Amino acid sequence: MDFDLTDEQRMLQDTVRRYLKDNIAPIADTYDRKGPMSKQDAHKFLRELKPFGYVGTMVKEELGGAGLGHIDWAILHEELRGTYASLGGVVGIASASSHGMSESENEELRNRILPGLLSGDKIACTAITEPNVGSNAAGVETTATLEGDHYVINGNKTWISNGTIADYVVVVATVDRSKGVHGILQLLVEKEVSPFASREMNKMGVKSFPTAELNFEDCRVPSTNLLMPPGEGFKRALKGLTFARCNAAIASVGIAQAAIDASIRYARERTQFGKPIGQFQLIQEMIADMVTEVEAARLLTYRAFSMLENGKKARKEGSIAKAYATEAAVRVASKAIQIHGAYGLSEEYPVERYFRDARCYTIPDGTTEIQKLIIGREVLGMSAF
Ligand SMILES: Cc1cc2nc3c(=O)[nH]c(=O)nc-3n(C[C@H](O)[C@H](O)[C@H](O)COP(=O)(O)OP(=O)(O)OC[C@H]3O[C@@H](n4cnc5c(N)ncnc54)[C@H](O)[C@@H]3O)c2cc1C
């Protein structure tokens, strides 16, 4: 068992850490407070971050991707999420979408769509959640009806990350609700070819990470845009969710580590009763608890990523990492505010942003409760849902 990064991974970490500190950290707060990121800004950031491997991270080099692995992904995202979590979200969804596209068996579609995603000129996202369908993803109500050589999509999707800035949406829909998961397919909807309405949904944290409601009304999509046929669509969505859970976990580790770093700086500088508050045992206890929780979260998350890297399913481990890391980040960011006293609540310091950002990750890609039910199912062999 080796807990060390390789020399290449360490170099990647140092390089991005330096770049993000000099170029992204100074603008993160101002950008985030402006609200949902514009499409123009998203493309600008994607092009700037591409040389480090943030775009098409795990797409094979022969297909034009960065050819990096799951641990590299974790390193890149731990650093970016701790610097500017919303930007990490935009980039993460865009890059994970290109990975999904690179694995599509629809070669014609893949060859046409992938280059734009890999250059940062196009952005994609995935739409599963609906107004009536959250944790119970198998219950999707959006329909895709085959009419000649087109599918006609009708339905609404909610909480779709990158939804308002996406050129392409992977829509998870059903051809026949009576067939349950066996009726679920995945279609690639190209906004220019098959227009649909979108509306931004403002939220308390990761404020500049766009989150959208999408409305499909008789939206005609060429049947050649079929990514996964009925029956495969749900299985693939579930497979993608394990990776997404690890990704939410690493986002939380990055945000929580940033909260610790800010707290250490503050505890060394702020004096009360004639000494730095870092000398008080109760402040040290908070910092010790924060560090312990983040170290545990990081180990769980890297283990899950490492299993995915080695071709294992990591269903239980991904859920453990997601449940633990996202909840730990909320506790850690809350303690960071406590250490900062009233200043922790102020927009002058970054910890209130870390808290708001961390709070958003216990819900997507399966809530903490759903992760616990998955862990329970994996160890007991019985499903509670
Ligand atoms: C920031 C963000 C980004 C997102 N991005 C995307 C995206 O890109 N694409 C996408 O498709 N979706 C996205 N989502 C949606 C997300 O996946 C859902 O919000 C999530 O699955 C939970 O669904 P829900 O919000 O409808 O809650 P519900 O399912 O309505 O749950 C409400 C409460 O009931 C609990 N609950 C539900 N079922 C059970 C059960 N069986 N046992 C115990 N408790 C239960 C839940 O844990 C929760 O506490 C995003 C959400 C957020 C917040």
The ligand as a MOL file (V3000), in Angstrom:
LIG
                    3D

  0  0  0     0  0            999 V3000
M  V30 BEGIN CTAB
M  V30 COUNTS 53 58 0 0 0
M  V30 BEGIN ATOM
M  V30 1 C -25.5220 21.7920 -7.0360 0
M  V30 2 C -26.3520 20.7280 -7.6810 0
M  V30 3 C -26.0080 20.2490 -8.9390 0
M  V30 4 C -26.7910 19.2780 -9.5570 0
M  V30 5 N -26.4560 18.8730 -10.8170 0
M  V30 6 C -27.2500 17.9840 -11.4650 0
M  V30 7 C -26.9670 17.6140 -12.8220 0
M  V30 8 O -26.0070 18.0760 -13.4300 0
M  V30 9 N -27.8120 16.7280 -13.4290 0
M  V30 10 C -28.8780 16.1910 -12.7980 0
M  V30 11 O -29.5880 15.3930 -13.4110 0
M  V30 12 N -29.1740 16.5180 -11.5020 0
M  V30 13 C -28.3910 17.4180 -10.8400 0
M  V30 14 N -28.6790 17.7780 -9.5340 0
M  V30 15 C -29.8500 17.2240 -8.8800 0
M  V30 16 C -29.5000 16.2030 -7.7900 0
M  V30 17 O -28.9660 15.0400 -8.3450 0
M  V30 18 C -30.7640 15.9590 -6.9400 0
M  V30 19 O -31.0290 17.1710 -6.2660 0
M  V30 20 C -30.5810 14.8130 -5.9630 0
M  V30 21 O -30.5580 13.5810 -6.6190 0
M  V30 22 C -31.6900 14.7730 -4.8940 0
M  V30 23 O -32.9470 14.8920 -5.4690 0
M  V30 24 P -33.9820 15.9830 -4.8850 0
M  V30 25 O -33.2490 17.2620 -4.7150 0
M  V30 26 O -35.1740 15.9820 -5.7730 0
M  V30 27 O -34.3700 15.4800 -3.4530 0
M  V30 28 P -35.4550 14.3380 -3.0730 0
M  V30 29 O -35.1630 13.0740 -3.8060 0
M  V30 30 O -36.8100 14.9070 -3.1880 0
M  V30 31 O -35.1100 14.1260 -1.5390 0
M  V30 32 C -35.6060 14.9720 -0.5000 0
M  V30 33 C -35.1460 14.4010 0.8320 0
M  V30 34 O -35.6790 13.0820 1.0010 0
M  V30 35 C -34.6140 12.1510 1.2280 0
M  V30 36 N -34.9520 10.8710 0.6320 0
M  V30 37 C -35.3780 10.6110 -0.6250 0
M  V30 38 N -35.5680 9.2890 -0.7930 0
M  V30 39 C -35.2350 8.6870 0.3750 0
M  V30 40 C -35.1940 7.3440 0.8290 0
M  V30 41 N -35.5190 6.3120 0.0410 0
M  V30 42 N -34.8100 7.1150 2.1180 0
M  V30 43 C -34.4400 8.1340 2.9240 0
M  V30 44 N -34.4570 9.4340 2.5480 0
M  V30 45 C -34.8490 9.6970 1.2840 0
M  V30 46 C -33.3910 12.7890 0.6080 0
M  V30 47 O -32.1930 12.2760 1.1640 0
M  V30 48 C -33.6220 14.2580 0.9340 0
M  V30 49 O -33.2130 14.4990 2.2510 0
M  V30 50 C -27.9130 18.7500 -8.8910 0
M  V30 51 C -28.2540 19.2230 -7.6090 0
M  V30 52 C -27.4890 20.2140 -7.0150 0
M  V30 53 C -27.8650 20.7070 -5.6460 0
M  V30 END ATOM
M  V30 BEGIN BOND
M  V30 1 1 1 2
M  V30 2 1 2 3
M  V30 3 2 2 52
M  V30 4 2 3 4
M  V30 5 1 4 5
M  V30 6 1 4 50
M  V30 7 2 5 6
M  V30 8 1 6 7
M  V30 9 1 6 13
M  V30 10 2 7 8
M  V30 11 1 7 9
M  V30 12 1 9 10
M  V30 13 2 10 11
M  V30 14 1 10 12
M  V30 15 2 12 13
M  V30 16 1 13 14
M  V30 17 1 14 15
M  V30 18 1 14 50
M  V30 19 1 15 16
M  V30 20 1 16 17
M  V30 21 1 16 18
M  V30 22 1 18 19
M  V30 23 1 18 20
M  V30 24 1 20 21
M  V30 25 1 20 22
M  V30 26 1 22 23
M  V30 27 1 23 24
M  V30 28 2 24 25
M  V30 29 1 24 26
M  V30 30 1 24 27
M  V30 31 1 27 28
M  V30 32 2 28 29
M  V30 33 1 28 30
M  V30 34 1 28 31
M  V30 35 1 31 32
M  V30 36 1 32 33
M  V30 37 1 33 34
M  V30 38 1 33 48
M  V30 39 1 34 35
M  V30 40 1 35 36
M  V30 41 1 35 46
M  V30 42 1 36 37
M  V30 43 1 36 45
M  V30 44 2 37 38
M  V30 45 1 38 39
M  V30 46 1 39 40
M  V30 47 2 39 45
M  V30 48 1 40 41
M  V30 49 2 40 42
M  V30 50 1 42 43
M  V30 51 2 43 44
M  V30 52 1 44 45
M  V30 53 1 46 47
M  V30 54 1 46 48
M  V30 55 1 48 49
M  V30 56 2 50 51
M  V30 57 1 51 52
M  V30 58 1 52 53
M  V30 END BOND
M  V30 END CTAB
M  END
